[in-house]
Amino acid sequence: MAAATLRWVIQMHQDVPRAARFYAEGLDFSVNVCTLRFAELQSGPLKLALMHTNDSTLATQRAYSSMLSFTVPDITSTVTKLMSLGAELDGPIKYEIHGKVAALRCIDGHVLGLYEPA
C-alpha cells in the first residue's frame, strides 16, 4: 500500500486573484492556475491552494490560522515587498544569533514567517 502524500496546503481568501498576486510577486511563487474561486501556486515541490470564501471576518480575526514559514535571502527587502502588497508586520524583525526572523500577516490575515540565515 502506498503512503499518503501531501497534495496542497490550502488557505481561504476573499479575493483569490489578489492573494495569488501577493504570493507570486512577494515570494516568487509560480502560478499554475488562477480563477476567481481557486488558485494553485508552487514554490519548489510545495503546492499552495487558495480557495474562495465569503467570510468577511477572515482578515479581522487575530487568531493564528495556518502559518507558512519561508527562508529568504534578504529579509528586509522581502518584508518591504510584502508590505507594499498589503501585508502587515506582526511585531519587529528580530535579530537572533542564528539569523533574522519576522512574522507578517498576509492580506487575509494568514501568518507568514520569514527567516534569513546568519
PyMOL commands that set and color helices and strands:
alter all, ss='L'
color gray80, all
select helices_A, chain A and resi 16-27+75-84
alter helices_A, ss='H'
color red, helices_A
select strands_A, chain A and resi 9-13+30-34+38-43+46-52+67-71+88-89+94-96+99-105+111-117
alter strands_A, ss='S'
color yellow, strands_A
deselect
rebuild
show_as cartoon
